[in-house]
């Protein structure tokens, strides 16, 4: 902190370049640094006036001190980051070496098996059969348990015998060759990956294995993993029925676990488990589990109504302390989910190790990584909430949606009679526990008098619809499927008193603004607030708020993640919602039934609304195709409504009609996404766009060359109109055309290429409702007003970079913009074209 002074002055100032600061001076400077690391010259002079001990130091020297201090801080942060990366690489290298050793053992085992089967085949051919010879390995898995296990009972000694056997089998799967593991498709191990993930090949049931690094201590890791309902979204409850200590310092727990059914077409699952926690000789912490069955002569759990008893084969967690802090964790999940109990079309969900890896194994690693990230980055995020509180809100949304989807009797749900059609199921819940917290008091003295909750749910099978793309469409284009009446009713149920009547047309919510709240570090899940804006239709609606807020959770929007379930779950909230605010979740769950990946463009949802109205080809690009292979998914819809009990029939009728309208909308979207419009060569049957669009593209390019003297497209203007439009459509910069509407001072958009639609986050149809005035900030509006006459007179203008807003309200930065007048064949002004160069979301 101190520099040598030429004359040794203890106050540290002379005419030289170097200054030695006293501890008091350093303390004062450090205090200001923590308040403002980069003070202005005025603030530095103010500091000298406020601190007499700094009065004999020149402002220039103080400026140098702050520069050096910022440099040291940056160096320290970079050094810490590099040390953390080095520790992570060292631990990852250790993991990879262990994985290599395991694979070598597996190769040796396979070589041994190959030799054994060759010998056995030769012996069979020669007729020399050995009836006492039994294979050591069957279907890639060691026969670890004898065919006649020793008798067990419910005594501590009998349970300890089962626990020790479970530990041995689990370790043989986690670090040995008991199961033949293959790398999960799409997962590439590396320093920034979630971990090394593998799925089983040729073993009974479904199994997944993962190993990775987490920045938490082993005991904290064990605490999190044992709390399965907090990270395994399908887990309804884990009840610990008995705890037995063991002589070696471990514990044996008897558990009863229930899992939600992911769709209305299948029953829920439950497990009767033994969990064994112990510490190995090398200090590693082990938590292993297995199902208890009658054949083991242990304690039993009777069957539970509406649940199918599934089996957990030896599974668990191996947690080892990592040098430099953190833990190395091995996870094994191995289950038999009884696929016979579900319709044949759904059996892939219960027979896929990939699905188990996505839903359970990787979810555990993600939860650990997310909590470790929150601990290291403990700060306040959206709406003044800490990450843990936002994560809890997301879990409440998922849990509430699962409760409505399953409709268990012990939670108060009962099925209501249908209206002659069984496509939509109506459930009603009037239990006090469900309604607790829903009767909100309001400032006007009234209180909500809803005393029941209704849920309308349905499931449908979708063919050739990529779940990720369908989910993005539902998220970004709510007006295409939502009913304004239902939005208004939901707003009234949350925000107003007893004068609101279900089904009355109290308002219309047309505009949607997405306000991000939080996301997981892998970005596979987003929590956001949706602001819906609208107006009332009658004078008596003046008391109804014209804004509605939805808390929304999105997951599964990555097309490249194999076997991922896509979810969009939301609930109406008050603008000042509390962490414990009542939530009535509704939404969509789309579960792929096939493991194949779709290869459609991520930007395709931006064109869906246009495709639904313009036609099946709409404004798709020629290379925007879907894999011709059949891909199936099951979509489940559930919507909840709070209501007064005497309005039950009316609300049920409204809910049925609403869900059926959503099903119809989804079918239209599915048709737009279906590859049935593709030719046998994989291309669209008709060329991109219309002749009018091709003509406009040619005018845009010709006018750009005329006014700026250069070509807009690299390939020039050669080729037919279709080629020009295709090249313009895929131009990297955002290009959009504007025309003047009567009685308006600013232009409105009439056309945009794909980058332009992405930048504005809109579609070709909705594009025509957006004006430049809406997307520019105040500075941009002033610049535009001053430059627009020049564009019309001179023919072009170059605008400086700045900030504009998308239709979703997100800020977009651009390096510069070019505007030019577009001339038609008669050289009359047809429109004005804007090109935003190097744009990006802020």
N, C-alpha and C positions, 0 to 999 in steps of 0.2 A: 504493500500500500504506500510505502514511503520511498521517496527518491532522495539521493544525497544532495545536500545544500552546500554551495561554495563557501560561505563564511560560517557555517555551523550555527546560524541563527535558530534558536529553538522554536520560534514562531514560524520559521520556514519560508521566508520570502527574501529575495534580493533580485538583482538584475539578471541573474542567470536563468537557464531554461529549466532547471530541476528544482523541485520543491519537496521538502520533507514535512509531512503533516503530523500533527500531534494526535494522540488517541481521541481527544475531544473533538478535534476537527473531523477526523475520520468518522466518528460516531454521528456527527451532524450531517455529513455528506451521505452516509449510508441510510440515515433516516429519510432524507429527501429522495434518495435513489429508489427506495421501496415504494414511496408515494408516487414518484414520477421518474422513470428511468431515463427519459430524454427531455429534460426541462428546456424551455425556451430561454433566450438571452434575458428577457424581462424577468422570468422566474429565477434565474441565477442571480441577477442583481438584487431581487427581493430577498433571496436567501442570505446574501452578504449583509443586507441591512438588518435582517431579523436575527442573525447570529453574529454577535460582536467578535467571536473568536475567529471568524473567517474574514474580518474586515481588512486584514493586511495581505490577503491573497487576491491576485488579479482575476477578474472574470474569465480571462482566456485560460488561465491555469485550471480553474474549476471546470471549464468546458473540456479540457484535456483529461481531467480526472474522470469525468463521466464517460468519455469515450473509452478510456482504458478499462473502466469498470464494466461497461457493456461488453467489451471484447472478452474480458475474463469470464464473465457470466456465460457468454456464448461458448467459449472454449470448455468450460466446465460441463455445460449441457451436452456438448458434442462428445466429450470424453465419457460421460455417463452413458450416453446412448451407445457409443461404440463398445463399452464394456458390457452393457446388457446384450448387445447383439453377439458379442464374442461368447458370453456365457450360454446364450441360446444356441449358437452354432456348435459349441462344445457338447452340450447336452443332446442336441439333435444328432450329432455324429455318433455319440454313444448309443442312441436309440437305433440308428441305422446299422451300426456294427452288431448290435444284439439281433436285429431283424435279419441281418445277413447270416449270423450263426444259426438262427432258427431255420432259415431257408436251406442252409447246407444240411442240417439234420433232416429236414423234410425230404431233400433230394436223396440222401442216404437211405431213408426209410422207404422211399418209392423204389429205389434200386433194389433194395432187399425184397420188397413185395413183388417186384417184377420177376426176380429170380425164383421166388417161392412159387408164383403162379405158373411160371414156365415148367418148373419141376413137377408141379401138381398136374399140369396138362399132359406132360410126357408120361407120367405114371398112369394117368387115366387111359391114355392111348394104348399103353402096353397091357392094360388090364390089371395092373398091380395096384389095387385100391387099398388105402390105409384108412380104415374106419375110425381110428383114434386120432387122426390128424385134423385139427381145426385151424382156420385162418386166424392170424394174429390181428389183422386189421380188416375191417369191413366198411366199405363205402368211405374210405378216407378217414375213419375215426378209430382210435384204439378201443379195444374192448376192455375198458378199465375196470368194469364191475363184473364180478363173477356171475354166472347164471343162477346160482343159489346163494344169495347174500345171507350172512348170519342173521339170526332172529334179532329184531330190535324191539324195544318197548318205549314207553313215554318217560322212562326214568332219566335222570341227568346223564347216566353212563351211556344209555342207548342213544340219546340225542347227541352226545359228544362224539359217539362213533359215526353217526351220520354226518356231523359237522366236519370231522377230520377227513372223511372220505370226499365230501364236497370240496374241501380245500385242495386236496390232491388233484381232483379232476379239473378244478378251475385253473390251477397253475399250469397243468399240462396243456390247457387251451390257450392261456394267456402268453406263455413263453415257450411252450413245447410244440409238439407235432401231433397232438391228439385230434386236431381238426385241420383239414387242408384249406388254408386261407388263400384267397386270390384278391389282388388289389381291386378295390371298388372302382367301377368305371367313372372316369371324370375326375378322380382324386389324384393329385400329384403332390407327393410329400416335398416339403421345403421349409425354410425358416419362417416364412409368413403364412404357411398353410395351417389349417386347423389341427392337423396331425396326420398320422399314417393310418388309413382306414382300409379294412379288408372285410370281405364277406365270405361265407362258407361255401364249400363246393362238395356236394355229395355226402352231407351228414344229415341225420334225422332232424326234422324241424327246420327252423330258420335261425341263423347265427350271424353275428357281426362282431368285429374286433377293432379296436382303435388304441393307439398309443400317442401321447403328445406331452407337451410341456405347458405348465400353468404356473403363474407367478403367485401361488398361494402355498402356505405351509400344509403338510400332510394332514394334520388334525382338522384344519379348516376345510380342506378338500373332502375329507370323510364326512364332516358335518353337512356339507352341501349335498353330496351325493345321496346320503341317507334320506334327505328331505325330498323324495321323488316328486310329490305334487307341485313343488316350486319350479321344476324345470321340465318334467315330463308332462306335457300338456294333456295327454290322454289319461293320465292317472287321476282317478277320482278321490281315492283315499288310501292310506296305508295305516292300518291299526295294529299297534304292538300289543299283543294279548298276553305275553309272558316274557320275562327276561331272566336268564339263568347265568350266573357267573361260572367260569371254568377255572380249573386249578392253574392253568398257564397264564392267567391274567386276561383272558379273552371273555367274550360274552356270546351267549346264544339267545336269539330272539325268535319268538314265534309270531309270524305276521299274517295278516289277512289283507290282501290288496285287491282293489277294484279298478278296472280300466273302462273308460267311456267307449262306446261304439262310435266309430268315426262317421257313420252314416245311418240313416233311418232304416236301411235295408238289412242290417245285421244286428245280432244281440251283443250286449256288452260281455266283457270277460272278467273273471276273478281268479285269484291265486291263493293257495294255502301254502305258506313258505316258512322255511327255516333260514335265518340269517346268522352267519358266524363272523364275528369280528375278532381278529387276533394280530399279533405282531410277530414277524419272522425273526430268525436269528440275525439277519443282516440289518435289522431295524425297519424293514419295510412294513407298512400297514396294509392288511388284507381284509376286505369285506366281501364275503362270498355268500351266495344264496342258491337255494334249490327248492323245488316243490316237495311237499310231504304227501306221500300216497299211502293208501291202506296196505299195500304190499310191504311197506317198511315197518308195519306194526307200530307206527308212532301215533301221536294224537291226530284226531281227524276233525274236519270242519264240514258240517252238513251242507248240501247244495243250497244255493240262494236263488230265489225266484228271479227270472229275467236275466240271469247271468249264466254263461257257459264256463265251466271250470277248465281252465287251460293249465298247461304244465310249463314250469320254468326248469330247464335242465341246468346243471351247475354253471353259474355265471357269477360276475362280481367285478371288483376293482382291486388292482394292485397299485399301491401308492408308495413311491420311494422318494426320499428327500434328495434334492438336487444340489450339487455344489454351487455355492454362491446364492442360495435361496431358491424357493419355489419347489416344485414337485414334478417328478416324472410319473405319469399315470398310464396304466394299462386297463382297458375296459373290455369285458366280454359279455355280450347279451346272447343268450341261447334259449329259444322258446319253441314250444309246440302249441300253436294257437288254435288247434282244432278246426281246420278249414272246412271240414265236413258240415259244420253247423251253419254255413252261410250259403246264399245262392251261388251257383257255379260261376256266374259272371264276376262275382266279387272275390273268388278264391285267390286270384293273384295277389291281392292285398295281404293275405294271410299265409302265402307260400313264398313270399319274396324276402330274401335277406337284405336286399337293397332298401326296401321300405323300412324294415326294422332298423337299419343303420341310420337312415335319415331321421326317423321319428324319435329314436331312443338313444342310440350310441353317440351320434354326433351332437344331439341336443344336450347331452351331459357335458361334453367338451365345450360346447358354445357357452353354456351357463357358467362354467368355471372361468373361461377366458373373459366373459363379459364382466363378472364380478371382480376379477383381477384388474381389468381395465378401469372399472369404476373406483377401485381402491387407489390406484395410482393416479387417476385423474378426477379426484373428488371435487366436483364443482357443481354449480347450479345450471340447469339447462332450460328447456322450454317452459314458459309460464312460471318461472321461479321455482321449479321442482328439481330435486336431485335425481340422478339416474335410477337409484333404487326405487324411488317412489313411482317413477314413470314405468319401470319394469313391472312393478306390482299392479299398476293400472292395466297394462297389457295382459297380464296373467288373469286378472279379473274378467276382462272381456272374453278371453278364450274359455275360461271356466263357465261363465254364465251362458255362453253359446252352447257349450257341450251339455250343460244341464237342460236347456230348452230342447236340444236335439234328441236327448235320450228320454226325457220325461219320466223319470222314475217315480213310482207311486209313493215311496217313503219321503219324497220331497214335496208331496202335495199335488202332483199332476194327475189329471184324469182325462180320458179321451172323450171328446164330444161327438155325438152322432153326425154322420156326413149328410150331404144334401143329395144323395143318389149317385155321386161320383166319388171314387176313393183316391183321386190324384193328389188331394191336399188333406192332410190330417190336422185337426184342430184339437189342441189340449188347453185345459183351463186349470189355473192354480189359484186357490183362495186361501192358502195357508198363511197364518200370521208371520211365519219366518220369511216367506217370500216377499211379503209386503212391507216388512220392517224397513223403515227408512224411506219408503216411497211416498208417504203422506207428508209432503213438504209444506211448511208454513211460508206465507208470502208477506211482503211488506204491506200489501193492501188490506190485510186482515183476514183474507180468505185462506183456505187450505185446500189442497187437492183432496178430492173425496173418492179417488179410485180405490176400490177394495178388492180387485182381482186382476190377474194377468192372464192374457191369452197368447198362445203361440200357434202360428200357422206354419207347418213344415211340409216339405215335399222333396223327393229325389228324382233325378232323371238321368238317363244314360246319354252321353254325348259321343258322337263318332267324329274322328278326325278334327278335333278342336284342341289346339295347344292350350293347356290350362293357364300358363303364364300370360299369354296374350289376351285370353278372355278375361282374366283377372284385371289386367291393366285397363282394358276397355271399361269394365264395370267401375273401376276406381276413377278414371279420368272423365268419363262421360255419364255422370249420374242422371242427367236430364233425359238420356235415351231410354232409361228403364224405370226410373223412379216416378211415383205418382205424387203430384203436388198436394193433393188432398191428404195423403198419408203423412207427408212431411209436415204439413200444417197441424195435423192431429197430434203427431209426436211432439211437436213444439209446444202445443197447448197442454199436453199431458205433463210436461216438465215445468213449464214456466207460468201458467196462468191458473185461475181459480175455477170454481164450479160452473161458470157461465159457458164454458166451452162444451160443445156437443160433438160427439164423434161423427165424423163424416160430413160435418158442415164445411162449406168451402170458405175457410177463413183466410186463405192466402195462397200465394204462388211463389215458389222458390226456384228461380231459373238460373241464377248465377252461382258458381261454385268456386271457392278459393281454398286452396290446400295450404295449411300452416304446419310445417314439420315440427314435431316435438322431440323425437329421439329415434335412434336406430341402433341396432346391434353392430358390433365392430365388423362383422362379416357382411353387413348390409342385407342380410336375408330376411330381416323383419323391420318394418317401419311403423312408428306410432305417430299419428298426426291428428290435428284438429281440422275438420272440414267446416268452413263457414258458408252457409247458404243464405243468399240474400233474395228478397222478393218484396211484393207489395200485396195489400189486401184488395178484396173485390167489392166490398160493401162498406157503407159508412160505419156500421156498427163494429167493423173489424179494427177500428182505430186503436183499440186497447191491446190488440194482439201484436207482440213484437214481430218486426219484419226481418229479423235475423234469427237463424237457427244454427246451433253448433252441434257437431257430431264428433265424438271421440272415436277414432278409427284405427284399426290395426290391419296391416297388410303384410303378407308373407308369401313366399313361393313365387316371386316375380322373376326369378332367374330361369330362363329357358334351358340353360346348360346343366342345371342340377337334375340328375336322373332320379326319378321316383319321388320328387318333392310334391307335397300337398300344397295347393294354392288356397289361401284364405283371405277373405275381406270381411271383417267383423266391425260393427260400429254400434254406437248407442247415443241417443240424444242426451246432451248435457247442458247445464246452465253456463253462461259465459264465465262465471267465477266458481267453477266446480271445485269441490274439495276432493282430497285423496280418498275419502270414504263416501263420496257422493253415490246415490243409488244409480245402478246401471241396468238397463234392459237391453242386452246385446241382441242384435240381429245380423244377418249377413249370409255369406256364401262360402261353401267349401267345395273345392274341385280336386278330386283325387284321381291321378292317372292310374289306369289299370294295366298299362303296358310299359315296358322299360325303354322303348324306343324314344329317341329325341326328335323333336321337330326342328326344322332348319329355317323357320321363317324369320323375317326381319324384326328386330326389336322395335322399330318405328312403325310397325304395321298398325298398331292400335290407333294411331293418329289419323288413319284413313278409314277406320271402320264406320264411323258415323256417316261419312260421305258415301261409302260403299252401300250402306243400307238404303240411301235415298237415290243416289245417282245410278246404281246398278251393280251387278256382281263384279264387274271389272273396275269400276270406279276410277280411282287414280293410283292403282297399284303399279309398281315397277315391274318390268319384265322378269327380273331375276328374283322377285319377291315370291317365292314358291314354297309350298309345304311338301314335306316328304310324302310321297305317294303311298307309303305303307299305312295300314290301318292303325290308328291310335284311338284308344277308347279311354273315357274317364267317366266317373260318376259325380254328379253335381248335387249337393244337398243345400236346400234353402230353408232358413228358419227366421221368422219375424215375430217379435214380441210386442204386445200392446197392453198398456195399463188402461183399465176401464171400470165403470160402475157396473155392479152385478146385474142390475135390471136392464142394462143395454147389451147383454151378452149375445143375443141372437143377431142384433144389428151389427155389432163389431165383428162377430164370426163371419157374417156374410161379406162384410167389407174386406176382411183379411183373406178369405178365399179368393175373392175377385182380384185382389192385389197380387197374391202369389201366382195366380194363373196368368195375369198380365205379364209378370216378370218371366215366367216360363216361356211365354210367347216371344218376348223380347230376346231372351237368350237363344231361342231357336233361330230367330232372324240373324243374330250375330254369328251363330254357328254356321249358318248357310253362307254368310259372307267369308268365313274363314275356311270353309270346306274346300278341299282341292278338286271338287267335282267340276269346277270351271276350267281345270287345266286340260290341255290337249295331251295326246299320247306322247308327245315329245317333251312334256314337262313345262311348256310355255303357255301363256294365255291365248285363248282362241282369237281374241281381238287385240289390235295394237293398243299401246298405252294412250289413254285419253281420247279426245275427240278431234276432228279436223280443225275446229275452232281453236283448241289448245295448241295444236301444232302450228297454226298460223300465228298465234300470239307469240309463241317461242321464237319464230323466225323474225317477227317485228322487233322483239326485245334485242336480239343479237345484232340485227342490222342497225338499229338506232344507237346501240352502244358503240359500234365501230364508227358510225357517222360522227358522233359528238366527241368521243374520246380518242379516236384514231387507232385503237388496238382492238384485237378480237376478244370477246368475252369468253368464248370456249376455246380450249386448247386445240381441238380438232377443227377449228374454224367453222364455217357455215356450209361445209360440203355435206352431201348426202341429202336424203329426203327429210320431210318435216318430222317424221317419226324419230329419226336419229337425233335431230337437233333437240326435240323435246326431251328425249331420253337423257341426253347429255346435260341439258339444262336442269332437268329434274334431279340428277345426282350430283350437281355442282356442290362443292364443299361449303361455299358461302351461302348465307341466307338471302334468297332473291324473292322479292314480293312486289306485286303490282298494285297500284292504287288508282282510283278514279273518283271524280267529284260527284257527289249526289246533290240533287237540287236542294237549295236552302241550307247547305252545310258549307262551312268555311274550310274544313280539313278533309282530306281524302279518306276513303274507306278502302280496305283491302279487297281485291277481287281474285287474286291468284297468288300462289306461293309455291316454290319448289319444296322438296322434302325437308331440306335444312331449314327453310323458312317456317314450315309447319312445326318442326321440332322446336325451333326457337320460340315461337308464339304459343306452343303447347295447345294446338287447336287442330281443326279439320278444315277441309275445303268448304264445307257447308257453313260451319260456324265462323269461318274466316271473314265472311261478308258482313258480319256484325261488329267488327273491330275497326276502330279508327286509329290513326296515328296519334291523336290526342290522348288516347287511352294508354298507349304503351310508352310514351316518352315522359321523362321527368320534367320539372319546371325549366331547367336549363335547355333540355332538348326541345321543348315546345317553343321557347324563345328563338332558338337557332333555326328551327324549322320555319317559323313565321317569317323570319328575315330572309331565309334562303329560298323559300318557295317561289316568290316572284322571279328570282334570278333563274331558277330551273325552267320556268315557263318561257322566259325571254331568251336566255343564253342557250338553253337546251340541256345543261347539266350543272352539277355542283358537287363538291367534295366536302363532306362533313367530318368534323373531328370526332374522335372516339368518346364514348360516354356510357351511360346506363339507361336501359329501358326495362319495361316489365312485360312478362308473358301474360297470356290470358288467365293463368292460374295465380298471378300476383307475384311470381318469382322474379327477382332482379337478374338481368342479363347484361353482361358487359360486352362491348365490341370495340375493336381497335380503331376502325374508321368506317365510314359509310359513303357510298356513292349513289347519287340520284340522277336520273336522266329521263328525258321526255321520250316516250315511245310513239313513233309515227307509223301510221298505217300505209296501205298501198298508195293512197292519194296524198301522202305526206301531211296529213292532218294529225293533230295531237289526239292519240287514242287513250293514253293513260300515262302515269308516271311510275317508273320502276326504281326500287331501292335495293341496294346490295349491301348487307352488313358483313364486314370482313372480320374473320377470326373472332367470332362470338363465342361466349361460354356462359354458363350459369354461375352466378356468384355464390 
